[in-house]
Amino acid sequence: MLRILNGHSRLPDAAEAFGAAMIPGPGERAYLADIFYGNVQEALARQTIETAILLGHVMAHEVGHLLLGRGHSEDTIMRRTWDKRVFELMSVSQLTFSRTEAAQLRSAVALRLTK
């Protein structure tokens, strides 16, 4: 489940975060992520990217956490921070999951469909 909240992140260590996935303890399924639309809007004011493109990437990133866990990468949609270069990659559909992440996502979805 993705909730798009109108405000900003209130997470003390992630005040500028676009979203947060609620990751439970071992053996439990993650199912809830929040998108902080106020933070997304602030980024849109500083970048030249369409709202739908940024919001879609944020949503994909958070769903990635729900299925893959807390980890981040250095050069995929699962990266921790997004800078101007990353926004440019988004604009031309070049910020994606790695092949490994995509395979892990498919496996995680298949596992959830069987249980």
DSSP file (Angstrom, degrees, kcal/mol; ACC not computed):
  #  RESIDUE AA STRUCTURE BP1 BP2  ACC     N-H-->O    O-->H-N    N-H-->O    O-->H-N    TCO  KAPPA ALPHA  PHI   PSI    X-CA   Y-CA   Z-CA
    1    1 A M              0   0    0      0, 0.0    32,-2.3     0, 0.0     2,-0.5   0.000 360.0 360.0 360.0 131.6    0.0    0.0    0.0
    2    2 A L  E     -a   33   0A   0     30,-0.2     2,-0.5    19,-0.0    32,-0.2  -0.953 360.0-164.9-112.0 128.4    1.3    3.4   -0.9
    3    3 A R  E     -a   34   0A   0     30,-2.7    32,-3.1    -2,-0.5     2,-0.8  -0.955   9.2-151.4-111.0 129.2    0.0    6.5    0.8
    4    4 A I  E     -a   35   0A   0     -2,-0.5     2,-0.4    30,-0.2    32,-0.2  -0.884  17.4-161.3 -99.6 111.2    0.7    9.9   -0.7
    5    5 A L  E     -a   36   0A   0     30,-3.2    32,-2.8    -2,-0.8    33,-0.5  -0.738  17.6-138.5 -96.1 140.3    0.8   12.4    2.1
    6    6 A N  S    S+     0   0    0     -2,-0.4    -1,-0.1    31,-0.2    30,-0.1   0.706  79.2  59.0 -71.0 -21.4    0.4   16.1    1.4
    7    7 A G  S    S-     0   0    0      1,-0.2    31,-2.6    30,-0.1    32,-0.7   0.148  88.0 -79.1 -94.6-153.6    3.1   17.2    3.8
    8    8 A H        -     0   0    0     30,-0.2    -1,-0.2    29,-0.2     2,-0.1  -0.655  51.3 -82.2-109.8 163.8    6.7   16.8    4.4
    9    9 A S        -     0   0    0      6,-0.5    -1,-0.1     8,-0.4     9,-0.0  -0.424  30.2-169.4 -63.9 136.4    8.8   14.1    6.0
   10   10 A R        +     0   0    0     -2,-0.1     5,-0.1    -3,-0.0    -1,-0.1   0.214  45.1 127.0-108.8  11.2    8.9   14.3    9.8
   11   11 A L    >   -     0   0    0      3,-0.4     3,-1.6     1,-0.2     6,-0.2  -0.567  59.5-140.6 -71.6 125.1   11.6   11.6   10.1
   12   12 A P  T 3  S+     0   0    0      0, 0.0     3,-0.4     0, 0.0    -1,-0.2   0.826 100.5  37.7 -59.8 -33.0   14.4   13.1   12.2
   13   13 A D  T 3  S+     0   0    0      1,-0.2     3,-0.1     2,-0.1    -2,-0.1   0.334 123.9  41.0 -99.9   7.6   17.1   11.6   10.0
   14   14 A A    X   +     0   0    0     -3,-1.6     3,-1.6     1,-0.1    -3,-0.4  -0.241  59.3 148.8-149.2  52.6   15.4   12.1    6.7
   15   15 A A  T 3  S+     0   0    0     -3,-0.4    -6,-0.5     1,-0.3    -1,-0.1   0.774  81.7  43.5 -63.0 -26.7   13.7   15.5    6.6
   16   16 A E  T 3  S+     0   0    0     -8,-0.1    -1,-0.3    -3,-0.1    -6,-0.0   0.297  85.1 131.2-101.2   9.4   14.2   15.8    2.9
   17   17 A A    <   -     0   0    0     -3,-1.6    -8,-0.4    -6,-0.2    22,-0.2  -0.312  51.8-149.3 -64.7 143.2   13.1   12.2    2.0
   18   18 A F  S    S-     0   0    0      1,-0.2    18,-3.0    21,-0.1     2,-0.3   0.711  76.2 -11.0 -80.7 -23.2   10.6   11.7   -0.8
   19   19 A G  E     -B   35   0A   0     16,-0.3     2,-0.3    20,-0.1    16,-0.2  -0.976  54.6-144.7-164.7 173.0    9.2    8.6    0.9
   20   20 A A  E     -B   34   0A   0     14,-2.4    14,-3.0    -2,-0.3     2,-0.4  -0.954  10.5-147.8-152.8 131.3    9.6    6.0    3.6
   21   21 A A  E     -B   33   0A   0     -2,-0.3     2,-1.0    12,-0.3    12,-0.3  -0.839  20.9-129.8 -98.5 136.9    8.8    2.3    3.6
   22   22 A M  E     -B   32   0A   0     10,-3.1    10,-0.6    -2,-0.4     9,-0.5  -0.766  28.3-169.4 -87.4 104.9    7.7    0.7    6.9
   23   23 A I        -     0   0    0     -2,-1.0     7,-0.1     7,-0.1     6,-0.1  -0.864   5.8-156.1-102.0 114.8    9.9   -2.3    7.1
   24   24 A P        -     0   0    0      0, 0.0     3,-0.1     0, 0.0     6,-0.1  -0.041  31.9 -70.3 -78.0-174.4    8.9   -4.7    9.9
   25   25 A G  S >  S-     0   0    0      1,-0.2     3,-1.8     4,-0.1     0, 0.0  -0.083  72.5 -57.6 -70.8 174.6   11.1   -7.2   11.7
   26   26 A P  T 3  S+     0   0    0      0, 0.0    -1,-0.2     0, 0.0     3,-0.1  -0.213 123.7  19.7 -55.9 140.3   12.5  -10.5   10.2
   27   27 A G  T 3  S+     0   0    0      1,-0.3     2,-0.3    -3,-0.1    -2,-0.1   0.341 101.1 106.7  83.7  -7.7    9.9  -12.9    8.9
   28   28 A E  S <  S-     0   0    0     -3,-1.8     2,-0.4    -4,-0.0    -1,-0.3  -0.799  70.5-117.4-105.1 148.5    7.2  -10.2    8.6
   29   29 A R        -     0   0    0     -2,-0.3     2,-0.4    -3,-0.1    -4,-0.1  -0.658  17.7-134.2 -86.5 135.5    6.0   -8.7    5.3
   30   30 A A        +     0   0    0     36,-0.5    -7,-0.1    -2,-0.4     3,-0.1  -0.695  37.3 155.4 -81.0 138.1    6.4   -5.1    4.5
   31   31 A Y        +     0   0    0     -9,-0.5     2,-0.4    -2,-0.4    -1,-0.1   0.431  45.2  70.6-143.3  -3.5    3.2   -3.6    3.0
   32   32 A L  E     + B   0  22A   0    -10,-0.6   -10,-3.1   -30,-0.0     2,-0.4  -0.976  43.6 167.3-131.4 130.9    3.1    0.1    3.7
   33   33 A A  E     -aB   2  21A   0    -32,-2.3   -30,-2.7    -2,-0.4     2,-0.4  -0.995  20.2-145.9-136.5 144.6    5.1    3.1    2.3
   34   34 A D  E     -aB   3  20A   0    -14,-3.0   -14,-2.4    -2,-0.4     2,-0.5  -0.881   2.8-154.6-109.3 141.3    4.5    6.8    2.5
   35   35 A I  E     -aB   4  19A   0    -32,-3.1   -30,-3.2    -2,-0.4     2,-1.1  -0.966  12.6-144.1-111.0 130.0    5.3    9.4   -0.2
   36   36 A F  E >>  -a    5   0A   0    -18,-3.0     4,-1.8    -2,-0.5     3,-0.7  -0.773  16.0-174.6 -98.3  93.7    5.8   12.9    1.1
   37   37 A Y  H 3> S+     0   0    0    -32,-2.8     4,-2.8    -2,-1.1   -31,-0.2   0.788  79.5  62.0 -64.5 -29.5    4.3   15.0   -1.6
   38   38 A G  H 3> S+     0   0    0    -31,-2.6     4,-1.7   -33,-0.5    -1,-0.3   0.913 106.8  45.4 -60.7 -41.9    5.5   18.3    0.0
   39   39 A N  H <> S+     0   0    0    -32,-0.7     4,-1.9    -3,-0.7    -2,-0.2   0.879 111.6  52.5 -68.3 -38.1    9.1   17.1   -0.4
   40   40 A V  H  X S+     0   0    0     -4,-1.8     4,-2.3     1,-0.2    -2,-0.2   0.924 108.3  51.2 -61.9 -44.6    8.4   16.1   -4.0
   41   41 A Q  H  X S+     0   0    0     -4,-2.8     4,-1.6     1,-0.2    -1,-0.2   0.880 107.2  53.3 -61.8 -38.7    6.9   19.5   -4.7
   42   42 A E  H  X S+     0   0    0     -4,-1.7     4,-0.8     1,-0.2    -1,-0.2   0.904 109.6  48.1 -64.2 -40.0   10.0   21.2   -3.3
   43   43 A A  H >X S+     0   0    0     -4,-1.9     4,-1.5     1,-0.2     3,-0.8   0.895 107.9  55.6 -65.8 -39.2   12.2   19.1   -5.6
   44   44 A L  H 3< S+     0   0    0     -4,-2.3     5,-0.3     1,-0.3    -1,-0.2   0.835 102.7  56.3 -62.3 -31.8   10.0   19.9   -8.6
   45   45 A A  H 3< S+     0   0    0     -4,-1.6    -1,-0.3     1,-0.2    -2,-0.2   0.763 114.5  38.8 -70.6 -23.9   10.5   23.6   -7.9
   46   46 A R  H << S+     0   0    0     -3,-0.8     2,-0.3    -4,-0.8    -2,-0.2   0.599 115.2  55.0-100.4 -14.1   14.3   23.2   -8.2
   47   47 A Q  S  < S-     0   0    0     -4,-1.5     2,-1.0     2,-0.1    37,-0.0  -0.799  75.8-125.7-121.3 158.7   14.4   20.7  -11.1
   48   48 A T        +     0   0    0     -2,-0.3     2,-0.3     2,-0.0    -4,-0.1  -0.722  67.2 117.2-103.2  81.9   13.2   20.5  -14.6
   49   49 A I        -     0   0    0     -2,-1.0     2,-0.1    -5,-0.3    -2,-0.1  -0.991  67.6-103.8-144.5 146.5   11.3   17.3  -14.4
   50   50 A E     >  -     0   0    0     -2,-0.3     4,-2.2     1,-0.1     5,-0.2  -0.440  26.9-124.5 -73.0 146.0    7.6   16.4  -14.8
   51   51 A T  H  > S+     0   0    0      1,-0.2     4,-3.0     2,-0.2     5,-0.3   0.916 109.7  51.9 -53.8 -48.9    5.6   15.7  -11.7
   52   52 A A  H  > S+     0   0    0      1,-0.2     4,-2.2     2,-0.2    -1,-0.2   0.858 108.8  50.9 -61.8 -36.5    4.4   12.3  -13.0
   53   53 A I  H  > S+     0   0    0     -3,-0.2     4,-1.9     2,-0.2    -1,-0.2   0.947 114.8  41.6 -67.7 -48.1    8.0   11.2  -13.8
   54   54 A L  H  X S+     0   0    0     -4,-2.2     4,-2.5     2,-0.2     5,-0.2   0.943 116.3  48.6 -64.6 -46.7    9.4   12.1  -10.4
   55   55 A L  H  X S+     0   0    0     -4,-3.0     4,-2.5    -5,-0.2    -1,-0.2   0.898 110.2  52.4 -62.0 -40.4    6.4   10.7   -8.5
   56   56 A G  H  X S+     0   0    0     -4,-2.2     4,-2.4    -5,-0.3    -1,-0.2   0.897 110.7  47.3 -61.8 -41.2    6.5    7.5  -10.5
   57   57 A H  H  X S+     0   0    0     -4,-1.9     4,-2.5     2,-0.2    -2,-0.2   0.892 111.4  50.6 -68.1 -40.1   10.2    7.0   -9.6
   58   58 A V  H  X S+     0   0    0     -4,-2.5     4,-2.3     2,-0.2    -2,-0.2   0.931 112.0  47.8 -62.1 -44.4    9.6    7.8   -6.0
   59   59 A M  H  X S+     0   0    0     -4,-2.5     4,-2.6     1,-0.2     5,-0.2   0.921 111.7  49.3 -63.4 -44.0    6.7    5.2   -5.9
   60   60 A A  H  X S+     0   0    0     -4,-2.4     4,-2.3     1,-0.2    -1,-0.2   0.902 110.3  52.1 -62.0 -40.7    8.8    2.6   -7.7
   61   61 A H  H  X S+     0   0    0     -4,-2.5     4,-1.7     2,-0.2    -2,-0.2   0.927 112.0  44.8 -60.4 -46.5   11.7    3.2   -5.2
   62   62 A E  H  X S+     0   0    0     -4,-2.3     4,-2.0     2,-0.2    -2,-0.2   0.884 112.1  50.6 -70.1 -38.3    9.4    2.7   -2.2
   63   63 A V  H  X S+     0   0    0     -4,-2.6     4,-1.8     1,-0.2     5,-0.2   0.887 106.3  58.4 -63.6 -36.4    7.7   -0.4   -3.6
   64   64 A G  H  X S+     0   0    0     -4,-2.3     4,-3.2    -5,-0.2     5,-0.4   0.915 105.5  48.6 -55.7 -43.6   11.3   -1.6   -4.2
   65   65 A H  H  X S+     0   0    0     -4,-1.7     4,-2.3     1,-0.2    -1,-0.2   0.904 107.2  55.3 -63.8 -40.6   11.9   -1.3   -0.5
   66   66 A L  H  < S+     0   0    0     -4,-2.0   -36,-0.5     1,-0.2    -1,-0.2   0.852 121.2  29.9 -61.2 -32.8    8.7   -3.1    0.3
   67   67 A L  H  < S+     0   0    0     -4,-1.8    -2,-0.2     2,-0.1    -1,-0.2   0.763 131.8  31.8 -97.2 -29.3    9.8   -6.1   -1.8
   68   68 A L  H  < S-     0   0    0     -4,-3.2     3,-0.3     1,-0.3     2,-0.2   0.645 102.6-125.2-104.9 -19.2   13.6   -5.9   -1.4
   69   69 A G     <  -     0   0    0     -4,-2.3    -1,-0.3    -5,-0.4    -2,-0.1  -0.642  50.0 -37.2 103.9-165.4   14.1   -4.5    2.1
   70   70 A R  S    S+     0   0    0     -2,-0.2    -1,-0.2    -4,-0.1    -5,-0.1   0.656  92.1 117.6 -74.4 -19.0   16.0   -1.5    3.4
   71   71 A G        -     0   0    0     -3,-0.3     2,-0.3    -6,-0.1    -3,-0.1   0.010  44.4-158.0 -60.9 155.5   19.1   -1.6    1.2
   72   72 A H        -     0   0    0     -7,-0.0     7,-0.3     2,-0.0     2,-0.2  -0.858   5.0-145.1-123.8 161.8   20.2    1.1   -1.3
   73   73 A S  B     -c   79   0B   0      5,-1.5     7,-0.8    -2,-0.3     0, 0.0  -0.622  17.3-126.6-115.7 179.2   22.4    0.9   -4.3
   74   74 A E  S    S+     0   0    0     -2,-0.2     7,-0.1     5,-0.2     5,-0.1   0.712  99.2  18.1 -98.0 -24.0   24.8    3.4   -5.8
   75   75 A D  S    S+     0   0    0      4,-0.0    21,-0.2     3,-0.0     2,-0.2   0.172 105.6  73.8-141.4  22.7   23.6    3.7   -9.4
   76   76 A T  S >  S-     0   0    0     19,-0.1     3,-1.7    22,-0.0    21,-0.2  -0.636  97.0 -82.1-124.0-175.0   20.0    2.4   -9.7
   77   77 A I  T 3  S+     0   0    0     19,-2.4    20,-0.2     1,-0.3   -13,-0.1   0.703 124.9  67.0 -61.1 -18.0   16.5    3.6   -8.8
   78   78 A M  T 3  S+     0   0    0     18,-0.3    -5,-1.5   -14,-0.1    -1,-0.3   0.196  73.5 130.9 -89.7  16.4   17.3    2.2   -5.4
   79   79 A R  B <   -c   73   0B   0     -3,-1.7    -5,-0.2    -7,-0.3     3,-0.0  -0.341  61.8-129.3 -68.5 153.6   20.0    4.8   -4.7
   80   80 A R  S    S+     0   0    0     -7,-0.8     2,-0.3     1,-0.1    -1,-0.1   0.910  87.2  31.2 -72.2 -44.8   19.9    6.7   -1.4
   81   81 A T        -     0   0    0     -7,-0.1     2,-0.5   -64,-0.1    -1,-0.1  -0.887  66.6-149.8-121.1 149.5   20.2   10.2   -2.7
   82   82 A W        +     0   0    0     -2,-0.3     2,-0.2    -3,-0.0    -5,-0.0  -0.970  20.7 176.3-120.8 120.4   19.0   11.8   -6.0
   83   83 A D     >  -     0   0    0     -2,-0.5     4,-2.1     1,-0.0     3,-0.4  -0.447  50.9 -77.7-111.8-173.4   20.9   14.7   -7.5
   84   84 A K  H  > S+     0   0    0      1,-0.3     4,-2.0     2,-0.2     5,-0.1   0.877 129.4  53.5 -56.2 -41.2   20.6   16.7  -10.7
   85   85 A R  H  > S+     0   0    0      1,-0.2     4,-2.0     2,-0.2    -1,-0.3   0.883 107.8  50.9 -62.2 -38.3   22.2   14.0  -12.7
   86   86 A V  H  > S+     0   0    0     -3,-0.4     4,-2.4     2,-0.2    -1,-0.2   0.896 107.6  52.3 -67.3 -40.6   19.7   11.4  -11.4
   87   87 A F  H  X S+     0   0    0     -4,-2.1     4,-2.1     1,-0.2    -1,-0.2   0.879 108.5  51.9 -62.6 -36.6   16.8   13.7  -12.3
   88   88 A E  H  X S+     0   0    0     -4,-2.0     4,-0.9    -5,-0.2    -2,-0.2   0.911 108.5  50.2 -64.9 -41.7   18.2   14.0  -15.8
   89   89 A L  H ><>S+     0   0    0     -4,-2.0     5,-3.2     1,-0.2     3,-0.7   0.900 109.5  52.1 -62.1 -40.6   18.3   10.1  -16.0
   90   90 A M  H ><5S+     0   0    0     -4,-2.4     3,-2.0     1,-0.2    -1,-0.2   0.920 103.2  58.3 -59.4 -43.7   14.7   10.0  -14.9
   91   91 A S  H 3<5S+     0   0    0     -4,-2.1    -1,-0.2     1,-0.3    -2,-0.2   0.743 112.0  39.9 -61.9 -24.2   13.7   12.4  -17.6
   92   92 A V  T <<5S-     0   0    0     -4,-0.9    -1,-0.3    -3,-0.7    -2,-0.2   0.069 116.9-108.8-114.0  23.2   15.0   10.1  -20.3
   93   93 A S  T < 5S+     0   0    0     -3,-2.0    -3,-0.2     1,-0.1    -2,-0.1   0.838  84.1 122.0  57.3  38.7   13.8    6.9  -18.7
   94   94 A Q      < +     0   0    0     -5,-3.2     2,-0.8    -8,-0.1    -4,-0.2   0.326  42.0  89.8-113.5   6.2   17.3    5.8  -17.8
   95   95 A L        +     0   0    0     -6,-0.5     2,-0.2    -5,-0.1   -19,-0.1  -0.890  60.8 140.8-103.8 105.6   17.0    5.4  -14.0
   96   96 A T        -     0   0    0     -2,-0.8   -19,-2.4   -21,-0.2   -18,-0.3  -0.681  55.7 -80.6-132.4 179.6   15.9    1.8  -13.5
   97   97 A F        -     0   0    0    -21,-0.2    -1,-0.0    -2,-0.2     2,-0.0  -0.592  51.8-109.9 -78.5 150.9   16.4   -1.2  -11.3
   98   98 A S     >  -     0   0    0     -2,-0.2     4,-2.8     1,-0.1     5,-0.2  -0.293  31.4-104.2 -71.4 168.0   19.5   -3.3  -12.0
   99   99 A R  H  > S+     0   0    0      2,-0.2     4,-2.3     1,-0.2     5,-0.2   0.902 124.7  49.9 -60.3 -40.1   19.1   -6.8  -13.6
  100  100 A T  H  > S+     0   0    0      2,-0.2     4,-2.4     1,-0.2    -1,-0.2   0.933 111.6  47.1 -64.7 -46.1   19.7   -8.3  -10.1
  101  101 A E  H  > S+     0   0    0      1,-0.2     4,-2.7     2,-0.2    -2,-0.2   0.913 111.3  52.1 -61.3 -42.1   17.2   -6.0   -8.4
  102  102 A A  H  X S+     0   0    0     -4,-2.8     4,-2.4     1,-0.2    -1,-0.2   0.909 110.4  47.8 -61.9 -41.8   14.6   -6.8  -11.2
  103  103 A A  H  X S+     0   0    0     -4,-2.3     4,-2.2     2,-0.2    -1,-0.2   0.907 112.3  49.4 -65.4 -40.9   15.1  -10.6  -10.7
  104  104 A Q  H  X S+     0   0    0     -4,-2.4     4,-2.5     2,-0.2    -2,-0.2   0.885 110.2  51.6 -65.1 -38.3   14.8  -10.2   -6.9
  105  105 A L  H  X S+     0   0    0     -4,-2.7     4,-2.6     2,-0.2     5,-0.2   0.931 109.3  49.2 -63.2 -46.0   11.6   -8.1   -7.4
  106  106 A R  H  X S+     0   0    0     -4,-2.4     4,-2.5     1,-0.2    -2,-0.2   0.914 112.9  47.8 -60.1 -42.4   10.1  -10.8   -9.6
  107  107 A S  H  X S+     0   0    0     -4,-2.2     4,-2.5     2,-0.2    -1,-0.2   0.910 111.4  50.2 -64.6 -42.5   11.0  -13.5   -7.1
  108  108 A A  H  X S+     0   0    0     -4,-2.5     4,-2.0     2,-0.2    -2,-0.2   0.900 112.5  46.8 -64.4 -40.6    9.5  -11.4   -4.2
  109  109 A V  H  X S+     0   0    0     -4,-2.6     4,-1.8     2,-0.2    -2,-0.2   0.930 112.2  50.2 -66.4 -44.5    6.3  -10.9   -6.1
  110  110 A A  H  X S+     0   0    0     -4,-2.5     4,-1.1    -5,-0.2    -2,-0.2   0.904 109.8  51.2 -60.4 -41.7    6.0  -14.5   -7.0
  111  111 A L  H >X S+     0   0    0     -4,-2.5     4,-0.9     1,-0.2     3,-0.5   0.910 109.4  49.8 -62.8 -42.2    6.6  -15.5   -3.4
  112  112 A R  H 3< S+     0   0    0     -4,-2.0     3,-0.2     1,-0.2    -1,-0.2   0.822 106.9  55.7 -66.8 -30.2    3.8  -13.2   -2.2
  113  113 A L  H 3< S+     0   0    0     -4,-1.8    -1,-0.2     1,-0.2    -2,-0.2   0.745 107.5  49.4 -73.3 -22.8    1.5  -14.6   -4.8
  114  114 A T  H <<        0   0    0     -4,-1.1    -1,-0.2    -3,-0.5    -2,-0.2   0.634 360.0 360.0 -91.2 -14.5    2.0  -18.2   -3.5
  115  115 A K     <        0   0    0     -4,-0.9    -2,-0.2    -3,-0.2    -1,-0.2   0.419 360.0 360.0-109.3 360.0    1.4  -17.4    0.2
